[in-house]
């Protein structure tokens, strides 16, 4: 199955440099074999695709200084959405007055809980990284969207 995605451009903002700030809005349908706990090879490409789109958008916004952190945060949130969520996955990134906000919707009403990984564990550090790198992070009241921010 070929991955499909929808990218929407929404909301223009201009800064003092007359640069248009258009939010990144991406949603993709999971492959039929992907479920919470089992991610298909087809869906394993999505974190890399999201990183590329974030990098391109931040370069367009003349904010390459945020690229490494934003890519890592989005990758961790998308990976968690694929591993633990259900249904389609949505990614949204947009600037506010003083922050860059990244939101990942996974359809699950279960709230993410940071865990403590053992030194030799290969996973289990995603939310710890989000906690350390992001200026702030949280979950929507219904549990379906995890978000984080970086200072602009």
BELPE-V372209 format. One record per pair of residues at least 24 apart in sequence whose C-alpha atoms are under 10 Angstrom apart, sorted by the first residue. I is the first residue (numbers start at 1). J is the second residue. D is the distance in Angstrom with one decimal. If there is no record, write none. Layout:
BEGIN
i->{I I}
j->{J J}
d->{D D}
END
This chain:
BEGIN
i->{1 1 1 1 1 1 2 2 2 3 3 3 3 3 3 3 3 4 4 4 4 5 5 5 5 5 5 6 7 7 7 7 8 10 11 13 13 14 15 15 17 17 19 19 19 20 20 21 21 21 21 21 21 21 21 22 22 22 22 22 22 23 23 23 23 23 23 24 24 24 24 24 24 24 24 24 24 24 25 25 25 25 25 25 26 26 26 26 26 26 26 26 27 27 27 27 27 27 27 27 28 28 28 28 28 29 29 29 29 30 30 30 30 30 31 31 34 34 34 34 34 35 35 35 35 35 35 36 36 36 36 36 36 36 36 36 37 37 37 37 37 37 38 38 38 39 39 39 39 40 43 43 44 44 44 44 46 46 46 46 46 47 47 47 47 47 47 47 47 47 48 48 48 48 49 50 50 50 50 51 51 54 54 54 57 57 58 58 61 63 65 66 66 66 66 69 69 69 69 69 70 70 70 70 70 70 70 70 70 71 72 72 72 72 72 73 73 73 73 73 73 73 73 73 73 73 73 73 74 74 74 74 74 74 75 75 76 76 76 76 76 76 76 77 77 77 77 77 77 77 77 77 77 77 77 78 78 78 78 78 79 79 80 80 80 80 80 80 80 81 81 81 81 81 81 81 81 82 84 84 84 84 85 85 85 85 85 85 86 89 89 90 91 91 91 92 93 93 93 94 95 95 95 95 96 96 96 97 97 98 98 98 98 99 99 99 99 99 99 99 100 100 100 100 100 100 100 101 101 101 101 101 101 101 101 101 101 102 102 102 102 102 102 102 103 103 103 103 103 103 103 103 103 104 104 104 104 104 104 105 105 105 105 105 105 105 106 106 106 106 107 107 107 107 108 108 108 108 109 109 109 109 109 109 110 110 110 110 111 111 111 111 111 111 111 111 111 112 112 112 112 112 112}
j->{30 31 32 33 42 43 31 42 43 28 29 30 31 42 43 45 46 28 29 30 31 29 30 46 88 89 90 90 53 90 91 92 92 94 94 95 96 61 61 97 61 62 60 61 62 60 61 57 58 60 61 62 94 95 96 57 60 61 93 94 95 57 92 93 94 95 101 50 53 54 57 58 91 92 93 94 95 102 90 91 92 93 94 103 50 53 89 90 91 92 93 104 88 89 90 91 92 104 105 106 87 88 89 90 91 87 88 89 90 82 86 87 88 89 87 88 82 83 85 86 87 82 83 84 85 86 87 80 81 82 83 84 85 86 87 108 80 82 83 84 85 86 82 83 84 79 82 83 84 82 79 82 78 79 82 83 75 78 79 82 89 71 72 74 75 76 77 78 79 82 74 75 78 79 75 74 75 78 91 75 78 92 93 102 93 94 93 94 95 152 152 100 150 151 152 129 130 133 134 150 100 101 102 130 133 134 148 149 150 102 126 129 130 133 134 102 103 126 127 129 130 131 133 134 147 148 149 150 102 103 104 130 147 148 104 126 104 125 126 127 128 129 130 102 103 104 105 106 126 127 130 145 146 147 148 103 104 105 106 146 104 126 104 106 112 124 126 127 146 105 106 107 108 112 144 145 146 106 108 110 111 112 109 110 111 112 144 145 144 144 145 145 145 146 147 147 147 148 149 149 149 150 151 152 149 151 152 151 152 149 150 151 152 135 136 148 149 150 151 152 134 135 148 149 150 151 152 134 135 136 137 147 148 149 150 151 152 134 137 146 147 148 149 150 137 138 139 140 145 146 147 148 149 139 144 145 146 147 148 139 140 143 144 145 146 147 143 144 145 146 142 143 144 145 142 143 144 145 140 141 142 143 144 145 139 142 143 144 138 139 140 141 142 143 144 145 146 138 139 143 144 145 146}
d->{9.8 6.7 8.2 9.8 7.3 9.8 8.1 7.3 9.4 7.5 7.2 7.6 7.0 6.7 7.3 8.8 8.5 5.9 6.4 8.6 9.1 6.9 9.7 9.7 10.0 9.6 9.4 9.3 9.9 9.8 9.5 9.7 9.7 9.5 9.2 8.9 9.5 9.9 9.6 10.0 10.0 9.7 8.4 6.7 8.4 8.8 7.4 8.9 9.5 8.5 6.4 10.0 7.8 7.4 9.9 8.5 9.6 8.7 9.2 7.2 8.6 8.5 7.1 5.7 4.6 7.4 9.8 10.0 8.1 7.7 7.4 9.9 7.6 5.4 5.0 6.4 9.8 9.2 7.5 5.9 4.5 6.7 8.6 9.5 8.4 9.2 8.3 5.6 5.1 6.3 9.0 9.5 7.0 5.6 4.1 6.1 8.5 9.3 8.8 9.9 9.3 5.8 5.5 6.5 8.7 7.2 4.6 6.6 8.9 8.1 8.7 6.8 5.8 7.4 9.8 9.4 7.8 8.6 10.0 8.8 9.2 7.7 7.5 8.0 7.7 6.4 8.2 9.5 8.4 6.8 5.2 4.6 5.5 6.0 9.1 9.3 9.7 8.0 5.0 5.9 8.5 9.7 8.2 6.5 8.7 9.3 6.4 6.3 9.5 9.4 9.6 7.8 10.0 8.3 8.4 10.0 8.7 7.8 8.4 9.0 9.7 9.0 9.5 7.7 5.1 8.1 8.9 6.0 6.4 9.3 9.8 7.4 9.7 10.0 9.4 7.3 7.2 8.2 8.1 6.6 9.9 9.8 7.9 9.8 9.2 9.7 9.9 10.0 9.8 8.5 9.3 8.7 7.9 8.9 8.0 9.9 9.3 6.8 7.9 8.1 8.5 9.1 7.8 10.0 9.1 8.6 9.3 8.8 7.7 9.9 9.3 8.4 8.4 8.8 10.0 8.1 9.9 8.3 8.9 7.6 5.8 9.5 7.6 7.4 9.4 7.7 9.2 9.6 6.9 8.1 7.7 9.0 9.2 8.8 9.9 8.9 9.9 8.8 5.2 7.3 9.8 8.0 7.5 9.1 8.3 6.3 9.0 9.4 7.4 7.9 8.2 9.6 7.2 8.2 9.1 9.4 6.4 8.5 8.3 9.5 9.9 8.4 9.3 8.6 8.6 9.5 7.5 8.7 9.6 7.2 5.0 8.4 8.4 9.6 9.3 9.0 8.8 7.4 7.7 8.7 10.0 8.6 8.4 8.2 10.0 9.7 8.3 9.9 9.4 9.8 9.6 8.7 9.3 9.8 9.6 9.1 9.5 9.7 9.5 9.7 9.2 9.4 9.5 8.1 9.6 9.6 8.7 9.7 8.3 9.7 8.7 6.1 5.3 8.8 9.9 9.7 6.1 5.5 4.5 4.9 9.9 9.6 8.3 5.4 5.1 6.3 6.2 9.7 9.9 9.4 9.2 7.0 5.8 4.4 6.7 8.9 9.8 9.9 9.2 8.4 5.5 5.4 6.2 8.5 9.5 9.5 9.1 9.6 6.4 5.8 4.2 6.6 8.8 9.6 8.3 5.4 5.4 6.2 9.1 9.7 9.3 8.9 5.5 4.1 6.5 8.6 8.9 5.6 6.3 8.3 9.5 8.1 4.9 7.5 8.7 6.6 5.1 8.3 9.4 9.1 5.9 4.4 5.2 8.7 9.9 8.4 5.7 7.4 9.6 7.1 8.9 9.2 8.4 5.1 7.8 9.0 8.6 9.2 7.9 8.0 9.6 9.8 8.1}
END
